[in-house]
Amino acid sequence: MKEKNYLSKIIAGMAAFAALCHSVPTAAECVDEQPSASAGFTAAQIESSPLKPVSYVTQLVLSASAAGTQQKIDVSVSGADGKWQYSNFHFYYDSRLQLSLDPFGDLYVEKGSASEHLSSKYQADPTAAEKNDDRNGWDGFLFMTFPGISPGRDGVIFSIYVTIPPDAKPGDIYPLDLEYKAGRSYRDRFMSGSQTEEDQLMEAYFFTRGIYGPDNENSFRAPDWDIASVSALADIDPHYDGYIAIADEKPYEPATGPAVTTETAASVTTAARPPAATTSATTTAKPATTTTTATTTKPATATTTATTTKPATATTTTTTAKPATTTTATTKTIPASTTANTTKPTATTTKTTARPTTTTKTTTATPTTTTSPVTTSPPPPSHTAKASGDMNSDSIIDSSDASEVLMVYAQVSTGENISEKEKAAGDVNADGLVDSSDASLILSYYAYVSTGGRDKPEEYFSRI
C-alpha cells in the first residue's frame, strides 16, 4: 500500500508538470526561443511572489598555508522548503581549482540534505570555456533533480570537493558562479511542477532575485570582513555568487571583545579567552624557599600567543576528506535485429492418370527456390506520430518527456495499460519496456543538448 501511494504521488506530480509544459502561456513556454529568467512576469509580479527562494554559494577565505589542501564547496537554497522538485543548475568554478573525481575518474557531485530524497543527474559542461576571459578560466557542470521520495528542502543542494593550487599566494581569488542558462530546447528550472502561478513566480524569483547574474537587479558583494582580509574582493564581479580567496599577507585580527589579562611570575601575557574555557589557579611552594610562584594558565609555557578565529571560517583552514563513493555501472545489451533468409519449400506433384489401356503417365513439377535478400537495415518503425523519446509530441526531447516516461512506468507498475504509441515513443533503448532506464536516457539527452550537444534525438539514441 505504501509503495502504491508513493507511485500515485509520482503520477500526480508528473501529470501536473506535463500539463504545465502544454497549457501555461503566461510564464513562457517550457520550450521557447531563449526564454528569459523572468519567464514573462513583470518585476512587480516577481516581487509579489509568496515564495522567495535564494541561493547561497560558499564564500571562504583561507591563509596561504591552505595551498594544496582540499576544500568543500556548497550550493544551498532557503525559502522553498518542500516546494520544489525539478531543478537545473549550471554551476561554474575557477579552472585553477582541481575538482575531486569519483573512484572511476569521473565527475563527482555530492547531493546535500536539500536534495537527498530527490532523483538527480549531473554532467560536465564543456560550454564553460565560453566564460573564459583575461582574468579567469572556467570549468563547470549541469546538476539536475526530478521527483523522488519527497520534495526538495531548504539546505545544501549539492557539494563538490576541490584542491587549492599548490602555488596559491596571498590575494588570489577563485570565483564561483551559479548561472541561469536557456536555449531553444532547454532552460534552467527551479519548481515543483504544478500548474499554479505561485510555482511559476517562485521559479522566476529564484533566477532573478535568488542568484546573481545579468537578470538580477541585485549585485554580489563580498562581506566587509572578507574584504578586510582580501582587499581584491572589493572588486569582485557583481555577477558571481561565491569564491575561495587567499588572505593578504597582512595579519587580520578583528576585534572580538575586551582581552583577558593573566599574570605570571615571569611575564604578562594578553590572550583572548576561548569559549567555555575554565582556568584553575594553582599555587606551588618550592622546597627550602620562601618564594611562592603565582598563578600560571599554561604549564611550562611562558608566553601565550593570542589567536582570533573569524566567524564563518574566515581564516580557518578546513580539510574535508571526500567520502568514498562506489558506483556500479550497468550495461544493457540490445539484441541485434536480423532479417533471416526465407526459402520456399520444393513443391513436387505426381499425377497419375489411369486409362482403359492401362497406360500410366507421371508428371513431376520442376522445384523452384526463392531467397529473400538479406538486409542490415532495421525494420521501419511501427509508429510515426512521435519521434523516439518525444512523449508529448512537441518535437523536443527534454525533462518533460522523461517525466511522462516515469508517469507511464508508474502506471504500468500499478496494473494500468499503456498505448502502443506511448510504448513506441518511450522505449528509447528498445528493450520492450518503458521504465526508469528510458527516462534516464532521455535526461541524458536533455543534459547533452543543455551543455552544447547538437545531435538529433534519433542520432543520439542510436549510439546507446
C-alpha positions as CSV (number, residue, x, y, z in Angstrom):
1,M,0.0,0.0,0.0
2,K,2.8,2.4,0.9
3,E,4.5,1.7,-2.5
4,K,1.3,2.3,-4.4
5,N,0.7,5.6,-2.6
6,Y,4.2,6.7,-3.5
7,L,3.7,5.8,-7.1
8,S,0.4,7.7,-7.1
9,K,2.3,10.8,-5.9
10,I,4.7,10.4,-8.7
11,I,1.9,10.1,-11.2
12,A,0.2,13.2,-9.9
13,G,3.4,15.2,-10.0
14,M,4.4,14.0,-13.4
15,A,0.9,14.8,-14.8
16,A,1.0,18.3,-13.4
17,F,4.4,19.0,-14.9
18,A,3.5,17.6,-18.2
19,A,0.3,19.7,-18.3
20,L,2.4,22.8,-17.4
21,C,4.5,22.3,-20.5
22,H,1.4,22.3,-22.6
23,S,-1.0,24.8,-21.1
24,V,0.7,27.7,-19.3
25,P,1.3,30.6,-21.7
26,T,1.7,33.3,-19.1
27,A,5.1,32.4,-17.8
28,A,6.9,31.5,-21.0
29,E,6.5,28.1,-22.7
30,C,8.6,25.2,-21.5
31,V,10.3,25.4,-24.9
32,D,11.0,28.9,-26.1
33,E,13.4,30.9,-28.1
34,Q,15.9,32.0,-25.4
35,P,13.3,32.3,-22.6
36,S,14.3,34.9,-20.0
37,A,14.8,34.3,-16.4
38,S,11.7,36.4,-15.6
39,A,9.5,34.0,-17.6
40,G,7.3,36.7,-18.9
41,F,6.4,38.2,-15.5
42,T,6.9,41.9,-14.6
43,A,9.2,43.0,-11.8
44,A,6.2,43.9,-9.7
45,Q,4.7,40.4,-10.1
46,I,8.0,38.7,-9.2
47,E,8.4,40.9,-6.1
48,S,4.9,39.8,-5.0
49,S,5.8,36.1,-5.1
50,P,4.7,34.4,-2.0
51,L,7.8,32.2,-2.1
52,K,11.2,33.9,-2.3
53,P,13.9,31.3,-2.6
54,V,17.5,32.5,-2.5
55,S,20.7,30.6,-3.0
56,Y,24.0,30.7,-1.1
57,V,27.3,29.6,-2.6
58,T,30.4,29.1,-0.4
59,Q,32.4,32.2,0.4
60,L,35.7,31.2,2.0
61,V,38.9,33.0,3.0
62,L,41.9,30.8,3.7
63,S,45.5,31.5,4.8
64,A,48.4,30.9,2.3
65,S,49.2,27.7,4.2
66,A,46.0,26.2,2.6
67,A,47.8,25.8,-0.7
68,G,47.4,22.3,-1.9
69,T,44.6,21.4,0.5
70,Q,41.2,20.0,-0.3
71,Q,38.1,22.3,0.4
72,K,34.4,21.7,0.1
73,I,32.1,24.0,-1.9
74,D,28.4,24.0,-1.1
75,V,25.4,25.4,-3.1
76,S,22.4,25.9,-0.9
77,V,18.9,27.2,-1.0
78,S,16.5,28.7,1.5
79,G,12.9,30.0,1.3
80,A,11.4,27.0,-0.6
81,D,11.3,24.2,1.9
82,G,9.1,21.4,0.5
83,K,8.1,23.5,-2.5
84,W,10.5,22.3,-5.3
85,Q,11.3,19.1,-7.2
86,Y,12.5,19.9,-10.6
87,S,15.8,21.9,-11.0
88,N,18.5,22.6,-13.5
89,F,21.6,24.4,-12.3
90,H,24.6,25.5,-14.4
91,F,27.5,25.8,-11.9
92,Y,30.9,27.1,-12.8
93,Y,34.2,27.4,-10.9
94,D,37.7,28.8,-11.5
95,S,39.6,26.3,-13.6
96,R,42.6,26.5,-11.4
97,L,40.7,24.6,-8.7
98,Q,41.2,20.9,-9.2
99,L,37.9,19.0,-8.9
100,S,37.9,15.8,-7.0
101,L,36.7,12.8,-9.1
102,D,34.9,9.6,-8.2
103,P,36.8,6.2,-7.8
104,F,36.4,5.7,-11.6
105,G,37.9,9.0,-12.6
106,D,34.6,10.6,-13.4
107,L,32.9,13.8,-12.3
108,Y,31.7,13.6,-8.7
109,V,29.0,15.8,-7.3
110,E,27.5,15.0,-3.9
111,K,23.8,15.5,-3.1
112,G,23.1,17.5,0.0
113,S,20.4,17.4,2.6
114,A,18.1,19.5,0.5
115,S,18.1,17.1,-2.5
116,E,18.8,13.8,-0.8
117,H,15.2,12.5,-1.4
118,L,15.1,13.6,-5.0
119,S,16.4,11.8,-8.0
120,S,19.3,13.6,-9.6
121,K,21.7,13.6,-12.5
122,Y,24.8,15.6,-13.4
123,Q,27.1,16.1,-16.3
124,A,30.2,18.1,-17.2
125,D,29.5,21.3,-19.2
126,P,32.1,21.8,-22.0
127,T,30.5,25.2,-22.7
128,A,32.1,26.5,-19.5
129,A,35.1,27.6,-21.6
130,E,32.8,30.2,-23.2
131,K,33.1,32.2,-20.0
132,N,36.9,32.4,-20.2
133,D,38.2,36.0,-20.1
134,D,41.5,37.7,-19.4
135,R,41.0,37.2,-15.6
136,N,39.7,33.7,-15.2
137,G,39.4,30.3,-16.9
138,W,36.3,28.3,-16.1
139,D,35.1,24.7,-15.7
140,G,31.6,23.6,-14.8
141,F,28.8,21.1,-14.9
142,L,25.0,20.8,-15.0
143,F,23.2,19.4,-12.0
144,M,19.5,18.3,-12.3
145,T,16.9,17.0,-9.9
146,F,13.4,15.5,-10.5
147,P,10.8,13.8,-8.3
148,G,11.9,11.1,-5.9
149,I,10.7,10.0,-2.5
150,S,9.8,13.5,-1.3
151,P,10.2,17.2,-2.4
152,G,13.3,19.3,-2.1
153,R,14.1,21.0,1.2
154,D,16.0,24.1,2.3
155,G,19.7,23.4,2.8
156,V,22.6,22.2,0.7
157,I,21.5,21.1,-2.8
158,F,24.9,19.8,-3.9
159,S,28.6,19.9,-3.0
160,I,31.9,19.4,-4.8
161,Y,35.4,19.0,-3.4
162,V,38.3,20.9,-4.9
163,T,42.0,21.2,-4.3
164,I,43.6,24.6,-3.9
165,P,46.5,25.1,-6.3
166,P,49.9,24.3,-4.6
167,D,51.2,27.7,-5.8
168,A,48.3,29.7,-4.3
169,K,49.6,33.0,-2.9
170,P,48.1,35.9,-0.8
171,G,45.5,37.8,-2.6
172,D,44.4,35.1,-5.0
173,I,40.7,34.7,-5.7
174,Y,38.9,31.7,-7.2
175,P,35.4,32.8,-8.2
176,L,32.3,30.6,-8.2
177,D,29.2,31.2,-10.3
178,L,25.7,29.9,-10.4
179,E,24.3,31.0,-13.8
180,Y,20.9,30.9,-15.5
181,K,21.0,29.5,-19.0
182,A,18.4,28.8,-21.6
183,G,18.1,27.9,-25.3
184,R,15.5,26.9,-27.8
185,S,15.2,23.4,-26.4
186,Y,16.1,23.8,-22.8
187,R,16.0,26.2,-19.8
188,D,17.1,26.0,-16.2
189,R,14.4,25.2,-13.7
190,F,13.5,25.5,-10.0
191,M,9.9,24.5,-9.5
192,S,7.5,21.9,-8.1
193,G,5.9,21.1,-11.4
194,S,2.4,22.2,-10.5
195,Q,0.3,24.5,-12.8
196,T,-0.1,27.2,-10.2
197,E,1.1,30.8,-10.7
198,E,2.8,30.6,-7.3
199,D,5.1,27.9,-8.6
200,Q,6.0,29.9,-11.7
201,L,6.6,33.0,-9.7
202,M,8.8,31.1,-7.3
203,E,11.0,30.0,-10.2
204,A,11.1,33.5,-11.7
205,Y,12.1,34.9,-8.3
206,F,14.8,32.4,-7.8
207,F,16.5,33.1,-11.1
208,T,16.1,36.9,-11.0
209,R,16.5,37.6,-7.2
210,G,17.9,34.4,-5.7
211,I,21.1,34.2,-7.7
212,Y,23.4,36.9,-9.1
213,G,23.6,37.5,-12.8
214,P,22.7,39.8,-15.7
215,D,19.0,39.3,-15.0
216,N,19.4,40.0,-11.3
217,E,18.8,43.6,-10.1
218,N,21.0,42.9,-7.0
219,S,24.8,42.9,-7.3
220,F,27.0,40.4,-5.5
221,R,29.4,41.9,-2.9
222,A,31.8,40.2,-0.6
223,P,31.2,40.9,3.1
224,D,33.2,43.6,4.8
225,W,35.2,41.2,7.0
226,D,36.3,39.2,4.0
227,I,37.3,42.4,2.1
228,A,39.3,43.4,5.2
229,S,41.2,40.2,4.8
230,V,41.5,40.1,1.0
231,S,41.4,43.6,-0.4
232,A,40.9,42.4,-4.0
233,L,37.5,41.1,-3.1
234,A,36.3,44.7,-3.1
235,D,36.4,44.5,-6.9
236,I,34.9,41.0,-7.4
237,D,32.5,40.7,-10.4
238,P,29.0,41.6,-9.2
239,H,27.5,38.6,-11.2
240,Y,29.5,36.0,-9.3
241,D,27.9,34.0,-6.4
242,G,30.8,32.9,-4.3
243,Y,34.5,32.5,-4.0
244,I,37.5,30.9,-2.3
245,A,40.2,33.5,-1.6
246,I,43.7,33.5,0.0
247,A,44.2,36.2,2.7
248,D,46.6,39.1,2.1
249,E,50.0,38.9,3.9
250,K,48.9,41.5,6.4
251,P,47.5,39.9,9.6
252,Y,43.8,40.0,10.0
253,E,42.7,40.4,13.7
254,P,39.1,41.6,14.0
255,A,38.1,42.8,17.5
256,T,36.2,40.2,19.4
257,G,35.7,42.0,22.8
258,P,37.9,43.0,25.7
259,A,41.1,41.0,26.3
260,V,41.6,39.0,29.4
261,T,45.0,39.6,31.3
262,T,46.7,36.7,33.1
263,E,49.7,37.4,35.2
264,T,52.6,35.0,35.8
265,A,55.7,35.3,37.8
266,A,57.9,35.5,34.7
267,S,55.8,37.7,32.3
268,V,52.5,39.3,31.5
269,T,50.5,37.8,28.5
270,T,47.3,39.1,27.0
271,A,45.1,36.4,25.4
272,A,41.6,36.2,24.1
273,R,39.5,33.9,26.3
274,P,38.4,30.8,24.4
275,P,34.7,29.9,24.7
276,A,33.7,27.8,27.6
277,A,37.3,27.6,28.9
278,T,37.9,27.2,32.7
279,T,41.1,28.3,34.4
280,S,42.1,26.8,37.7
281,A,44.5,28.6,39.9
282,T,47.4,26.5,41.3
283,T,50.0,27.6,43.9
284,T,53.2,25.6,44.2
285,A,55.6,26.1,47.1
286,K,59.2,25.5,46.3
287,P,61.1,23.5,49.0
288,A,63.6,25.4,51.2
289,T,62.5,28.8,50.0
290,T,60.0,31.5,51.0
291,T,59.2,32.5,47.4
292,T,55.8,31.5,46.0
293,T,55.1,31.2,42.3
294,A,52.0,33.0,41.2
295,T,49.1,31.6,39.0
296,T,50.0,30.3,35.5
297,T,47.4,29.4,32.9
298,K,49.5,27.2,30.8
299,P,52.0,24.8,32.5
300,A,55.6,25.1,31.1
301,T,54.6,27.9,28.8
302,A,55.9,31.4,29.4
303,T,54.1,33.2,26.6
304,T,50.7,32.6,25.1
305,T,50.0,33.9,21.7
306,A,46.6,35.5,21.1
307,T,44.6,33.7,18.3
308,T,41.4,35.1,16.9
309,T,39.2,33.0,14.7
310,K,36.9,34.9,12.4
311,P,33.3,33.7,12.3
312,A,32.1,31.7,9.3
313,T,35.6,30.2,8.7
314,A,37.2,33.4,7.6
315,T,40.8,32.4,8.4
316,T,40.3,28.8,9.4
317,T,41.6,26.1,7.0
318,T,39.4,23.1,7.0
319,T,40.3,19.9,5.2
320,T,37.5,17.6,4.4
321,A,38.1,14.2,3.2
322,K,35.7,13.2,0.4
323,P,33.6,10.2,1.3
324,A,34.4,7.2,-0.7
325,T,31.8,6.6,-3.3
326,T,31.3,3.4,-5.2
327,T,29.4,3.5,-8.5
328,T,28.1,0.3,-10.1
329,A,27.9,0.6,-13.9
330,T,25.1,-1.2,-15.6
331,T,25.4,-2.2,-19.2
332,K,22.3,-3.1,-21.2
333,T,22.9,-5.1,-24.3
334,I,20.3,-4.6,-27.1
335,P,19.9,-7.7,-29.2
336,A,20.7,-7.1,-32.9
337,S,17.8,-7.2,-35.3
338,T,18.4,-9.7,-38.2
339,T,16.3,-10.4,-41.2
340,A,16.6,-14.1,-42.0
341,N,16.6,-15.8,-45.4
342,T,13.3,-17.3,-46.4
343,T,13.4,-20.3,-48.8
344,K,10.2,-21.7,-50.3
345,P,10.0,-25.4,-49.9
346,T,10.3,-27.5,-53.1
347,A,7.0,-28.4,-54.5
348,T,6.7,-31.9,-56.3
349,T,3.5,-33.0,-57.8
350,T,3.0,-36.5,-59.1
351,K,-0.1,-37.0,-61.2
352,T,-1.2,-40.5,-62.3
353,T,-3.9,-40.9,-64.8
354,A,-5.3,-44.4,-65.4
355,R,-6.6,-45.1,-68.9
356,P,-8.6,-48.1,-70.1
357,T,-5.5,-49.1,-72.0
358,T,-3.7,-49.3,-68.6
359,T,-1.1,-46.7,-69.6
360,T,0.2,-44.7,-66.6
361,K,1.6,-41.2,-67.1
362,T,3.7,-39.4,-64.4
363,T,4.3,-35.6,-64.3
364,T,6.8,-34.0,-61.9
365,A,6.9,-30.2,-61.4
366,T,10.3,-28.5,-61.5
367,P,11.4,-27.4,-58.0
368,T,11.5,-23.6,-57.5
369,T,13.5,-21.9,-54.7
370,T,13.2,-18.2,-53.9
371,T,15.6,-16.5,-51.4
372,S,14.7,-13.1,-49.9
373,P,17.7,-10.6,-50.0
374,V,19.5,-10.1,-46.7
375,T,19.5,-6.6,-45.4
376,T,21.1,-5.0,-42.4
377,S,18.8,-2.0,-42.2
378,P,16.4,-2.0,-39.2
379,P,12.7,-2.6,-39.9
380,P,10.7,0.6,-40.3
381,P,9.3,1.9,-37.1
382,S,5.8,0.8,-36.2
383,H,4.9,4.4,-35.1
384,T,5.3,7.6,-37.0
385,A,3.3,10.0,-34.8
386,K,6.1,10.6,-32.3
387,A,9.9,10.6,-32.6
388,S,11.8,8.3,-30.3
389,G,11.6,9.8,-26.8
390,D,9.2,12.6,-27.7
391,M,6.4,11.6,-25.4
392,N,4.4,14.9,-25.7
393,S,4.8,15.3,-29.5
394,D,6.4,18.7,-29.3
395,S,9.4,17.8,-31.4
396,I,11.7,18.5,-28.4
397,I,13.3,15.9,-26.1
398,D,13.5,17.3,-22.6
399,S,12.8,16.7,-18.9
400,S,9.0,16.8,-19.5
401,D,9.4,13.7,-21.7
402,A,11.4,12.0,-19.0
403,S,8.7,12.9,-16.6
404,E,6.0,11.4,-18.8
405,V,8.1,8.2,-19.2
406,L,8.2,7.9,-15.4
407,M,4.5,8.5,-15.2
408,V,3.9,5.7,-17.7
409,Y,6.3,3.5,-15.7
410,A,4.3,4.2,-12.6
411,Q,1.0,3.4,-14.4
412,V,2.4,0.1,-15.6
413,S,3.7,-0.7,-12.2
414,T,0.3,-0.3,-10.7
415,G,-1.5,-2.5,-13.2
416,E,-2.7,0.0,-15.8
417,N,-2.2,-0.4,-19.5
418,I,-0.4,2.0,-21.9
419,S,-1.0,2.6,-25.6
420,E,1.3,1.3,-28.3
421,K,2.1,4.9,-29.2
422,E,3.4,5.6,-25.7
423,K,5.4,2.4,-25.7
424,A,6.9,3.2,-29.1
425,A,7.8,6.8,-28.1
426,G,9.1,6.0,-24.6
427,D,11.1,2.8,-25.3
428,V,14.3,4.6,-26.4
429,N,16.6,1.7,-25.5
430,A,14.5,-0.8,-27.5
431,D,14.2,-3.3,-24.7
432,G,10.4,-3.7,-24.9
433,L,9.8,-1.8,-21.7
434,V,9.0,1.8,-20.8
435,D,10.7,2.4,-17.5
436,S,13.2,4.4,-15.5
437,S,16.1,3.5,-17.7
438,D,14.4,5.1,-20.6
439,A,13.7,8.2,-18.5
440,S,17.4,8.3,-17.6
441,L,18.4,8.2,-21.2
442,I,16.0,11.0,-22.1
443,L,17.5,13.1,-19.3
444,S,21.0,12.2,-20.6
445,Y,20.0,13.6,-24.0
446,Y,18.5,16.7,-22.3
447,A,21.8,17.3,-20.4
448,Y,23.6,16.7,-23.7
449,V,21.8,19.5,-25.5
450,S,21.9,21.7,-22.4
451,T,25.7,21.6,-22.5
452,G,26.2,22.2,-26.2
453,G,25.3,18.9,-27.9
454,R,23.8,19.2,-31.4
455,D,22.9,15.7,-32.5
456,K,19.2,14.9,-33.1
457,P,17.5,12.6,-30.7
458,E,17.5,9.7,-33.2
459,E,21.2,10.1,-33.8
460,Y,21.9,10.2,-30.0
461,F,19.8,7.2,-29.0
462,S,21.1,5.1,-31.9
463,R,24.5,5.2,-30.2
464,I,23.2,3.8,-26.9
